[in-house]
Amino acid sequence: MTNQTTRAALALFALLGFAVGLPWINLLTGGHPDDLVPRSWPDLASPNLLQDAWQVLRWSFLDGSLWLWLAHTALWLVWLIGLVWIVTDVVNFVRQGAVVVQRRSRPRTWFSRLVAAVLVLVLAGAANAQAAQRPSTVAAAVDDRPEPELLSSPALQPVTTEVRPGESLSSIAGRMLGDRDRWPELWEHNRGVVQSDGRALNNPNLIRPKWKLTAYVSAPPASAPPSTPPEPPVATPPAARPNEHPEPDHAEKREEPAESGVDLTTGAYVSLGLAAAIAATYASVRLSRRRRYRVGSGDRSDLQEQVAPAVRELHTAADAADDHASTDSVPLGVRESREFALDSAAAKGLGLVGDGALPAARALLLHALTSKNVRIVATEGDFKDLLDGDDVSICLDSLVLVSSLDAAIDEVEATAMTQLVDDVVLAQLLVAAPSRNAEPRLRMVVENVPNLTAIMLGTWTFGTTVRVESDGTVGSWQGDGTGTLEGSRLYNVPADDLRDLLTLLEQAERTTTDPPSEVQQPPAVSVAEGVQEGLRSGKPLSLRVFGRFELNWGHGDLSRDIADVLAAKQREVLVYLALKPEGVRREELNKAIWPDSPSSRPYNSLHTAMSLIRKSVANTTDDAVRQLVLQEDGLYRLDPEVVGVDCWQLNNALKGPTAGHDDELASAHRILAIYRAELAENLRPSWLEIPREALRRDVLDALNRLAKQSADPEQALAILEQMLKLDLYNESIYQNIMRAQVKMGQREAARRTLELLRKALRELGLPPAAETLQIMEPID
């Protein structure tokens, strides 16, 4: 009998003992209900009613019958209340799947926990029985066969194949390795590997179509003379014949497994999946800021926030990497250059010890927060330890912080009971330091609650304990749930990075904002002396930073783009200098473009980039332009006599109509002709996000000012509609358009504008603001 069965039997025995044993003992000791009900009732009209009642109670007290009556009656009441509680819990579970225990009295909680222990085990066993659709006869063969040593030969190469419907490990072994009995080799090298659907191979009898499995097969033999055709590789189907012109479409695709981790300069080591999730979250925050900005306010306060180093580097890593499919599982680390996840059912809880224990727990927490359908439960004290002693002030929907370990266990139990009968499976991650007092309950929850991953900040004697070094490598481990961890490196995150990334996730969840600030005049754009004319004629080079980066040499039809001779970092340097026409010191320029440059020689990359820019431009222009960037008085700046910049021209256009004779629509057209798209749209460094958004707001504010100054409603509406093309997510633009359309009597057009807003905000998962809907009230 297993421990789970023993606990279920004890819980069932306790419930039966209460439901059946308590009334049996009551009856046996003379507590029959007929004997407890008075056989006659006093005459309420008798003048001696109180005196007679007092005498009866007095004699009952003296002979002890009153105490027996009270005891039997109390036992019947307790039995009746307990029976109602038991039936209520069972009915609630069957109908709603919920047995909420965290806000109940202690006796009520006892009954609920007994019911939960029985029902969780019974239904979990039924679910496991349904999952095991295949016989487990081949599983026993693992222990009878010697462990394969597939990597001992240098002639072996990895071969990846996709699981086909109806296949098993043995059939795949026959197809790839030529021997169905070699399936343990596939099991050994693919066990725990996270697949594209978020699941992992944890049962040799259960594999799913479209999973990717890797086997190590002999390298193809060297080419031989045509008279002796080579033997087919082992990985080909047995029916295949040697062919001088093999069809590549039918050959197995061989791929070297790629490294799945990203090392950051902050000391963190995380997965590409987390990098992609953080990059998407950062993009969501930026779009949310664009949506909230009130055009014409001149507010730039939200653009002053510095991008955290971890966010910046993960954003860069996600852009450089291939698309990484999101998964429902929580990855643990990298083993043999392959990402693997923790098998929570087999591990029965993971204890982390050593110098790298807290960083590894932080990484697991972050990966869980960015995964699908995962709920994290932790105590405030343990969460404070993860933040290196800082106060807990994070508010996330998927993160539940409770006061104690007992409260955390109650939360996990309540959620588990709710989810057992629901169609949507919600995985849970419990992060806690094990406690001796709560150890029995904790062990029962870890072993019996499905879809629960327990991370223990300390030794966990009932499951798996891993000693993690400071760099995330595994020093030693105990327990069978994780398989072999030799050569593994767990993901790890410093406390500062955890705070920064949690702050970003919290910002992404915010859907309400403070009331918009009072509309004020946007600050005037300052333009350095000597560059007022912007793109003047006669200059050999013209730099266009709006839209795709272009550096044109020549004039008219003879002009050609020479941007291809510049590397990405060199283009970034020129964009930064275009934004600073008055010049910039090398410290500022270097920090923006190379924020992670080594402290010993921080300006090497900057000096190299400047030298390459000079040489590339000189070579391309046949020495017609030898110096594009000037260095004067400790400042780097673009030479305004050599290059014209569209950004400088925009600065002049944003001042408003020139010479007092341009109308507002002509000024708007001139601005839009220069600002053809966002700043350097084909460059994606993180430092560009703030100036890119600031310039977008400068243009929107200027156009909004022109629309307000226009005396022609049609002209004003045309300018507003042009603004919408620059920012599809800014809700205040839609509001201004709708107000103008309502004022002009264009009701259907206003309704279409509202639908366009709803469609744009649907991408952000947000509804229109109440202020927007109020605009439509007069016509609805």
Secondary structure, 3 states (H helix, E strand, C coil): CCHHHHHHHHHHHHHHHHHHHHHHHHHHCCCCHHHHCCCCCCCCCCCCHHHHHHHHHHHHHHHCHHHHHHHHHHHHHHHHHHHHHHHHHHHHHHHHCCCCCCCCCHHHHHHHHHHHHHHHHHHHHHHHHHHCCCCCCHHHHHHHCCCCCCCCCCCEEEEEEECCCCCCHHHHHHHHHCCHHHHHHHHHHHCCEECCCCCECCCCCCCCCCCEEEEEEECCCCCCCCCCCCCCCCCCCCCCCCCCCCCHHHCCCCCCCCCCEEECCCCCEEEHHHHHHHHHHHHHHHHHHHHHCCCCCCCCHHHHCCCCHHHHHHHHHHHHCCCCCCCCCCEEEEECCEEEECCHHHHCCEEEECCCHHHHHHHHHHHHHCCCCEEEEEEHHHHHHHCCCCCCCCCCCCEEEECCHHHHHHHHHHHHHHHCCCCCCCEEEEEECCCCCCHHHHHHHHHHCCCEEEEECCCCCCCEEEEECCCCEEEEEECCCCCCCCCCEECECCHHHHHHHHHHHHHHHCCCCCCCCCCCCCCCCCCCCCCCCCCCCCCCEEEECECCCEEEECCHHHCEECHHHCCHHHHHHHHHHHHCCCCEEHHHHHHHHCCCCCCCCCCHHHHHHHHHHHHHHHHHCCCCCCCCEEEECCEEEECCCCEEEHHHHHHHHCCCCCCCCCCHHHHHHHHHHHCCCCECCCCCCHHHHHHHHHHHHHHHHHHHHHHHHCCCHHHHHHHHHHHHHHCCCCHHHHHHHHHHHHHCCCHHHHHHHHHHHHHHHHCCCCCCCHHHHHHCCCCC
